[in-house]
Amino acid sequence: MSVQLGVSGLNLIPQSTAYGMLIGLGVGFCGVILAAVKIQKAYLSEDSGKSEMFMVANRSVGTGLTASAVFSSWMWINETVFSAAFCYKFGIAVPFWWATGLCFQIALMAALGVLAKIRVPYAHTSLEIIRMRYGWIGHIVFIILNITNNVFGCASMILTGSQLIYGISGMHFVAATILIPLGVVLYTAVGGLKATFLTDYLHTLVALILIIYFTLKTLTHDAVGGLGGLYDKVIETASENYIERNYHGSLLTMKSEDAIIWGLILKFGNLALVVMDTAFWQKSFATEVNATVPGYNLAAVAIFGIPWGLGTVIGLTARALHNTPIWPTYPEEFTLAQVNAGLVMPYTIKALIGEKGIDAFLVLVFMSLTSTVSSSMIAVSSILSFDVYKTYINPKASDKRLVSVSHLTVVFHAIFITGISIALNYGGADMTWIGYFRPILSCPGIIPLALTLCWSGQTRLAAITSPILGFLTGLGIWLGTAHAIYGEINMQTTEGSLPALYGAVASFFSPALYSVLISQYKPYKFDWRRFLLIEILEDAQLEQSTKTEEKDGNDSSTSDDKNPNSSVLKPEKILDPEQNGSLSGEEKTSTAVNAKKSVLAGEVNLDDVEHPFDEETLKLLRKWYRIAWALFVGIVLVTFIIWPMPLYRDYIFGKTFFKSWTTVAIIWQFFAFFAVVIYPLYDGRYEIATGAKGVWHASRRYFGSRK
């Protein structure tokens, strides 16, 4: 149930328009972000030429921008285009199950992110944590899992977008595949993570305006007649829109076997896409102490309304209109291949809004794609620069050298992912099969990665072997179930929804069992203080490398001095990240020096290790940690059980219930707009004012000097 490649639809817009918009939008966004990066450096003391700024934005991003960035990174093109396509195929249950499959992962990352701040406050990537605890073998295993997950996810989005652009304009697939990441490379390579936060905000602003516009414009069109008119048309055409395995074949029921099975597969796949993607970890590392939990959970709640509202309205409208004269393919049949290619939404927009609507749709596609690609670029760049280059190639790399390598790896990833996407297309890739295989490949690492932060008893052997055994278990159950149900194993039988679901369940849960059992062999309790050595190692190596460079060493402390909530705080020695302690100023200085000397000498006394947070900050973080888990449990209970399960019965939505259901979904879209577009402006009002004043004074000086 994924995008079908190579499907040519009607040319809804000229190729020249598609080329112009892709190139123009890419160049335009690049210019805006590069200007913003210059303003940050000049007036906010945020220099993306420093690795700490490039990788984790000086750990100073506030709640509003965090929510916007996480929302944008998770608002993939699937949430818009394919929620409508699958609503067309299976009915009103799909957009809701899609929404429930988006929010709980982000809530989980809030809990893991704040725990990482407590235990590994100076991490740059999740893989640094793995290396510190399990050594190079575990590090390599999780690098492979992370990069594979990232490549599959990013390539599938580029393939989806390229197919859509090809389907509505006739633009060559290769051209679309190259142009999509082109502009993203420039601002990501120069601006780093903070640039992606800013572009994520702009993407979110434009995308949400268009999503709300498409939803309301569709409903208010005369051919639809509002919510009541849409309901009447769906009921009138029920005989020609019969859905197998839905209650009474209705589009207007939550009792849909295909929808619920697909929703479960989506949950496992999306969980892997979030937890095994170091980009979501980096965003949590980049946030202020007070911003991680509220920022991530705000995004988790806001994202719920996107597939639910848009998918419901567009999908049902397409069902009601696809056999009428205003439909673009009429009197020809609207084929299943065209549905699977994602053409439900653009055809509906063309029928009701016209060519200008298709132009706006192309902008929405661009926004969804580039936010995904930019997040992927920073994630892979961080892995290749920190976890590969600095770890295994040049451990003494200076800060300047590390940023240069990061720039190069951004470009490398763009070229690589473009090549992979083109190869998959020309190789006749079956994206449905890839979509089902990806959870089986990526899910085995989720629980061992989470236990790395949550359980001191997980041993090195358990962490290394449990993902591998979990993958083999999931693969075996996937193939075995396909053979048991269909009698043979091939591409067609392994695309069945039940074998894929059973395989994903096994891949996710079995590593937990393997980890616990293997950890009983030579049990070992990890000392959480060892995670604090990440920062000491960085400082020690940086001090050593700067001795060989002619470089000013006093330019490292900038925005953190101005931001009292930043994660980079004055050191406070403690014996354990979970406990508090205090030292005099002289003791702090001497223990810091001793710890760095010990690291360089290869000898570490954990009693000399300092935690960067003071007592009050640690208390605050532990409080946020408890809140994060409470919110996660609440979101799971409400969206998995309390809300949907009572509706999974022999029931077809009545007119009043349908209107109320869809109205709430539309209101949720407006909530999302206020949460991730309006609120970030308020949250960052002081930085915006500072930057605006700086630009204003600089402009006055410039124009005054020309008089």
PyMOL commands that set and color helices and strands:
alter all, ss='L'
color gray80, all
select helices_A, chain A and resi 15-43+51-59+63-74+77-90+93-119+126-169+173-220+226-236+238-241+247-249+257-275+278-286+292-302+305-321+336-340+344-352+355-393+399-426+431-454+460-486+493-495+497-519+528-546+559-562+585-601+606-608+615-642+645-647+655-683+685-705
alter helices_A, ss='H'
color red, helices_A
deselect
rebuild
show_as cartoon
